[in-house]
Amino acid sequence: MKTLKILSAVVLLGSALVVNNTAFAKERETGRGTGPVVFVTSQGLYYDSIVVVDPLPAKGRFQQLIPGENGLMTQYGPGEVGHLGGRWWIDLTGDDIMNDGDKFFLCPLLGPGRETL
């Protein structure tokens, strides 16, 4: 089940990158932009985002992005200690350690957050 969620997240992010790079990108019905939506668990808010750099080299600090029931989620968002400004990693290897085989990318959250998807 965890592998399926990870695969779904990668497909979603890959699709967002393709859509963001085309002239046919459409605005969503809710929020802004055409990138993925990220749920910040500590705030209970959804944030729109845009994939800026994919992939990033696996150097420096990254915040984990986890596929979940509400889509992509993370613990900390804008204004909180622990939020790294959109430097994300997804654990594709399933070992809960940042290493080769995982996904590293830049995808800033666009405020303000909202309570519904």
Buried (B, 14 or more C-beta within 10 A) or exposed (E): EEEEBBEEBBEBBEBBBEBBEEEEEEEEEEBEBBBBBBBBBEBEBBBBBBBBEBEBEBEEEBBBBBBEEEBBBBBBBBEEEEBBEBBBBBBBBEEEEBEEEBBBBBBBBBEEBEEEE
